[in-house]
Structure formats: C-alpha cells, structure tokens
Amino acid sequence: MRILLSYLFTINLVSAQFGKINVTVDDRLLRSSERQKIAQINNDISRFFSSNSWNDDYRDLNINLNISLIFQNSSQKGGLETFHAQILISDGLDIRFFDKSLQFNYNSGGTLYFDPVIFNPLGSLLAFYAHLSIAYYVDTYDFYGGNYNFDIAREIALRGVSSDFSKGWNNRMQLLKEIYDNKGLREARFAFYVATELFNNGKPDQSLEEYSIMMNGLEKVFRQFPTGRTLYFLNAHHQELANNLQILGQDKILEQLAIMDPAHKAIYLFKSNSR
C-alpha cells in the first residue's frame, strides 16, 4: 500500500521544489560599511533556493522556508573579508535547523551559486541545508526517498570539512548522520503521512495499520536516539494525530503519545476522554 501511494504522490510532482523563501537579516552587530556590503543578501539567498533544481524526480514540493540570518562580526581571512553569522532555517512544521558557525565571504555584485565540485563557503552551506530540507520532505513521499539528497548533502559536508572554511562542517556532518541514521523517525514520518492520506480517503483499517507502524518507529526513537527532532514532528502534527486517533478509538496509542509528548498530554487525553 505504501508503494502504491508513493507512486500516486510522485506522478503529481511537476515544478517548484521551494515555494516562498522568507529571509530576514539581523545586521545590528555590523558596522555601517559592512551592512552596505550585505544589503542584497536576503534577495540573493531567496533566489538561490528558488532558482536551483535540487532533485529532478521531485519538482512540485513547494517547500516554504523561513530563514533568519544573524550576523555577528567580520574579519579578514586570506585577504578577503569574511563574515561570521548564525542561521535558523524552518518550514514552520518539523524542519528546524539552527547553525551558529557560519563563516563565509560575500560579494553583493556577484552571483550566489552552488557548484557540486568546487566548494563555495556560502553557496555550499545553503545547498547543504537545501538538500537536507528536500530530503526531509521526500522521506514523506517515498519510503527512505530522501536518500539521494542526503547523499549529496554528505558530499558537500565532506568538501566543507577539507576546505579553508572548515569551521562548523564537522557539526553539520554529525547533524546529517543523526537525521539519516534515525530510521525510527524516518519510518514514523512516512507512515504518518500515508496513514493520514488513507484516513482522509475513508480507509480506517488501512490507516490504523500505518499509524501502528508510525508508533513502532517512534518507540525505536525513544529507545535509541535523541528525541528533539521527534518532538518537532509531534509538535507539528499533535492536533491531527489526536483528532484522527480519537475517531479511530485508539485510546492506547493516545496514551502512549501523551507519554512521549508531555507538552501536549492534555490534548491527547482530552480527545480520548471526550467521546
């Protein structure tokens, strides 16, 4: 059933991988002359995400991202002005990447680009997170479907580690490993989307099978992995989970979710007890 639904999802993928890219820049710690040099960076970053093709097999994902870039200072590195910054990338649901070790040079008169072979401090960093975001989404369309983009992100990180701008790249490599190796969460997220599709299409028995697979995946996470990203996922979908599982009469699953996600315990248990 999951393979069939994945195919149905895939045949509708035609065009835009990223939708609205909202970039905000905090440059309060920079000098006036430095602010002028990065005046166009928000437009350049937005254009960078929207104008590149990140996966030829999935073209209509339409991922909306909020990107906050916080500049800390600048310095001279190799005769070039190098900016130091932090970045927060979020889709408003369960994608959330915070990176506090950005180090890059930037030319407002040039073109922000990504070359898969030649490392570019800012372009490669943004491409790393673009591929990570695409992989996170494609994992919900196809079982382990994000592997292709995860692999590209890994290649970028390896080049970053060996580059002259290596700061932060070991941490990014570890982030990638934690997400890629967390099979429980990857399986749970995919099962959730399949279960919800089946539920909305009036197939409660098949939907419940997938919700059970989702719970198996979540149980793996809570036994073996840090739970931070799993809690992002539950925070994004707790209302829909509580509603659907209440209609399906799954009090036991709701009680398990209340233990895993105590921040929303009242919602899970209230839904369960309200029938």
C-alpha positions as CSV (number, residue, x, y, z in Angstrom):
1,M,0.0,0.0,0.0
2,R,2.8,2.4,0.8
3,I,4.5,1.8,-2.5
4,L,1.2,2.5,-4.4
5,L,0.6,5.7,-2.5
6,S,4.2,6.8,-3.1
7,Y,3.7,6.3,-6.8
8,L,0.5,8.4,-6.7
9,F,2.3,11.1,-4.9
10,T,5.2,11.0,-7.3
11,I,3.3,11.3,-10.6
12,N,2.0,14.7,-9.5
13,L,5.4,16.3,-8.9
14,V,6.0,18.7,-11.7
15,S,7.6,22.0,-10.9
16,A,8.6,24.0,-7.9
17,Q,10.7,22.5,-5.1
18,F,10.8,25.6,-2.9
19,G,7.9,28.0,-2.6
20,K,8.1,31.2,-0.6
21,I,11.5,31.8,0.9
22,N,11.2,34.5,3.6
23,V,14.7,35.7,4.5
24,T,15.3,38.1,7.4
25,V,18.7,39.6,8.2
26,D,19.9,40.9,11.6
27,D,22.9,43.1,10.9
28,R,22.9,45.2,14.1
29,L,26.3,44.0,15.2
30,L,27.9,45.0,11.9
31,R,29.5,48.4,11.1
32,S,27.7,50.7,8.6
33,S,30.1,49.9,5.8
34,E,29.7,46.2,6.4
35,R,25.9,46.5,6.3
36,Q,26.1,48.1,2.9
37,K,28.1,45.1,1.6
38,I,25.4,42.6,2.6
39,A,22.4,44.8,1.7
40,Q,21.2,42.3,-1.1
41,I,22.0,39.1,0.7
42,N,18.4,38.3,1.6
43,N,17.3,38.6,-2.0
44,D,20.3,36.5,-3.2
45,I,19.5,33.7,-0.7
46,S,15.8,33.6,-1.6
47,R,16.7,33.5,-5.3
48,F,19.3,30.8,-4.6
49,F,16.8,28.4,-3.1
50,S,14.1,29.0,-5.7
51,S,16.3,29.1,-8.9
52,N,18.2,25.8,-8.5
53,S,17.0,22.3,-9.2
54,W,17.6,20.0,-6.2
55,N,16.1,16.7,-7.3
56,D,14.8,16.0,-10.8
57,D,12.4,13.4,-9.6
58,Y,10.5,15.7,-7.2
59,R,9.7,19.0,-8.7
60,D,6.5,20.2,-7.1
61,L,7.3,20.0,-3.4
62,N,6.6,23.7,-2.9
63,I,8.5,23.9,0.4
64,N,8.1,27.3,2.2
65,L,11.1,28.3,4.3
66,N,11.7,31.0,6.9
67,I,15.4,31.8,7.1
68,S,16.8,34.1,9.8
69,L,20.5,35.2,9.2
70,I,22.1,36.8,12.3
71,F,25.4,38.5,11.6
72,Q,28.0,38.6,14.5
73,N,31.1,40.3,13.0
74,S,33.5,40.2,10.2
75,S,37.3,39.5,9.9
76,Q,40.0,39.2,7.3
77,K,40.8,35.7,6.0
78,G,43.1,35.1,3.1
79,G,42.9,38.7,2.1
80,L,39.1,38.5,1.9
81,E,36.5,40.0,4.2
82,T,34.9,37.1,6.0
83,F,31.5,37.3,7.7
84,H,30.6,35.3,10.8
85,A,26.9,34.6,11.4
86,Q,24.3,32.2,12.7
87,I,21.3,30.9,10.7
88,L,17.9,29.4,11.6
89,I,16.0,27.6,8.9
90,S,12.4,26.4,9.5
91,D,9.4,25.4,7.5
92,G,7.0,26.2,10.4
93,L,6.4,22.5,10.9
94,D,9.1,20.0,11.8
95,I,12.1,21.2,9.7
96,R,14.2,23.3,12.0
97,F,18.0,23.7,11.6
98,F,20.0,26.1,13.7
99,D,23.6,26.7,12.8
100,K,25.8,29.0,14.8
101,S,29.1,28.6,13.0
102,L,28.7,30.3,9.6
103,Q,31.9,31.6,8.1
104,F,31.8,33.0,4.5
105,N,32.8,35.8,2.2
106,Y,30.2,37.6,0.2
107,N,30.2,39.8,-2.9
108,S,27.0,41.7,-3.4
109,G,27.9,42.3,-7.0
110,G,28.5,38.6,-7.8
111,T,26.2,35.6,-8.1
112,L,25.5,33.3,-5.2
113,Y,26.0,29.8,-6.7
114,F,26.5,26.2,-5.8
115,D,29.0,24.1,-7.7
116,P,28.9,20.3,-6.8
117,V,32.7,20.1,-7.4
118,I,34.1,23.5,-6.3
119,F,33.4,24.4,-2.7
120,N,31.9,27.9,-2.1
121,P,31.6,28.9,1.6
122,L,28.1,30.4,1.4
123,G,26.7,28.6,-1.6
124,S,27.8,25.2,-0.4
125,L,26.4,25.8,3.1
126,L,23.0,26.9,1.7
127,A,23.0,24.0,-0.7
128,F,23.7,21.6,2.2
129,Y,20.6,22.8,4.0
130,A,18.5,22.9,0.8
131,H,19.3,19.2,0.2
132,L,18.6,18.4,3.8
133,S,15.2,20.1,3.6
134,I,14.4,18.4,0.3
135,A,15.4,15.0,1.8
136,Y,13.2,15.6,4.9
137,Y,10.2,16.2,2.6
138,V,10.9,13.4,0.1
139,D,11.1,11.0,3.0
140,T,7.4,11.6,3.5
141,Y,6.6,10.9,-0.2
142,D,8.5,7.7,-0.6
143,F,10.0,5.2,1.9
144,Y,13.5,6.4,2.5
145,G,13.1,8.6,-0.5
146,G,15.4,11.3,0.9
147,N,18.5,9.1,0.5
148,Y,19.5,10.8,-2.8
149,N,19.5,14.3,-1.3
150,F,21.1,13.1,1.9
151,D,23.9,11.6,-0.1
152,I,24.5,14.9,-1.9
153,A,24.5,16.8,1.4
154,R,27.1,14.4,2.7
155,E,29.3,15.1,-0.3
156,I,29.0,18.8,0.4
157,A,29.9,18.4,4.0
158,L,33.0,16.3,3.2
159,R,34.2,19.1,0.9
160,G,33.5,21.6,3.7
161,V,35.5,19.7,6.2
162,S,38.6,19.7,4.0
163,S,38.1,23.3,2.8
164,D,39.7,26.6,4.1
165,F,36.4,27.4,5.6
166,S,36.0,24.2,7.7
167,K,34.5,25.8,10.8
168,G,31.2,24.1,11.6
169,W,31.4,21.4,9.0
170,N,32.1,18.5,11.4
171,N,29.0,19.6,13.3
172,R,27.0,19.6,10.1
173,M,28.3,16.2,9.2
174,Q,27.1,14.9,12.7
175,L,23.7,16.6,12.2
176,L,23.3,14.7,8.8
177,K,24.3,11.4,10.4
178,E,21.8,11.9,13.3
179,I,19.0,12.5,10.8
180,Y,19.9,9.9,8.3
181,D,20.6,7.1,10.8
182,N,17.4,7.8,12.7
183,K,15.4,5.1,10.9
184,G,12.7,5.1,13.5
185,L,11.8,8.8,12.9
186,R,12.1,8.5,9.2
187,E,9.8,5.5,9.1
188,A,7.4,7.1,11.5
189,R,7.1,10.3,9.5
190,F,6.4,8.4,6.3
191,A,3.9,6.2,8.0
192,F,2.1,9.2,9.4
193,Y,1.6,10.8,6.0
194,V,0.4,7.6,4.5
195,A,-1.9,6.9,7.4
196,T,-3.4,10.4,7.2
197,E,-4.0,10.1,3.4
198,L,-5.8,6.8,4.0
199,F,-7.8,8.2,6.8
200,N,-8.9,11.2,4.7
201,N,-9.8,8.8,1.9
202,G,-12.2,6.8,4.2
203,K,-10.0,3.7,4.7
204,P,-9.8,3.5,8.5
205,D,-8.4,-0.1,8.8
206,Q,-5.5,0.6,6.5
207,S,-5.0,3.9,8.1
208,L,-4.7,2.3,11.5
209,E,-2.1,-0.2,10.2
210,E,0.1,2.8,9.2
211,Y,-0.5,4.6,12.5
212,S,0.7,1.4,14.2
213,I,3.8,1.4,12.0
214,M,4.3,5.1,13.0
215,M,4.2,4.2,16.7
216,N,6.7,1.4,16.2
217,G,9.0,3.9,14.6
218,L,8.5,6.4,17.4
219,E,9.2,3.7,20.0
220,K,12.6,3.0,18.3
221,V,13.5,6.6,18.5
222,F,12.7,6.9,22.2
223,R,14.8,3.8,22.9
224,Q,17.9,4.7,20.8
225,F,18.0,8.4,19.7
226,P,17.8,11.9,21.0
227,T,14.1,13.0,20.9
228,G,14.5,16.6,19.8
229,R,13.5,16.2,16.2
230,T,10.8,13.7,17.0
231,L,9.3,16.3,19.3
232,Y,9.4,18.8,16.4
233,F,7.4,16.3,14.4
234,L,4.8,15.7,17.2
235,N,4.5,19.4,17.9
236,A,3.6,20.0,14.2
237,H,1.1,17.2,14.0
238,H,-0.3,16.5,17.5
239,Q,-3.7,18.1,16.8
240,E,-4.3,16.0,13.7
241,L,-3.0,12.8,15.4
242,A,-5.2,13.4,18.4
243,N,-8.3,14.0,16.3
244,N,-7.8,11.1,13.9
245,L,-6.9,8.6,16.6
246,Q,-9.8,9.7,18.7
247,I,-12.2,9.0,15.8
248,L,-10.5,5.6,15.3
249,G,-11.0,4.8,19.0
250,Q,-7.3,4.3,19.7
251,D,-7.0,5.2,23.4
252,K,-3.9,3.1,23.9
253,I,-2.0,4.9,21.2
254,L,-3.2,8.3,22.5
255,E,-1.9,7.4,26.0
256,Q,1.5,6.4,24.5
257,L,1.7,9.7,22.6
258,A,0.8,11.6,25.9
259,I,3.9,9.9,27.5
260,M,6.2,10.6,24.5
261,D,4.9,14.2,24.1
262,P,4.0,15.5,27.5
263,A,3.7,19.1,26.3
264,H,0.5,18.1,24.6
265,K,-0.6,15.5,27.1
266,A,-3.9,17.3,27.8
267,I,-4.8,17.4,24.1
268,Y,-4.2,13.7,23.6
269,L,-6.1,12.6,26.7
270,F,-8.8,15.2,26.4
271,K,-9.6,13.9,22.9
272,S,-9.5,10.4,24.2
273,N,-11.9,11.0,27.1
274,S,-14.3,13.3,25.2
275,R,-16.3,10.5,23.5
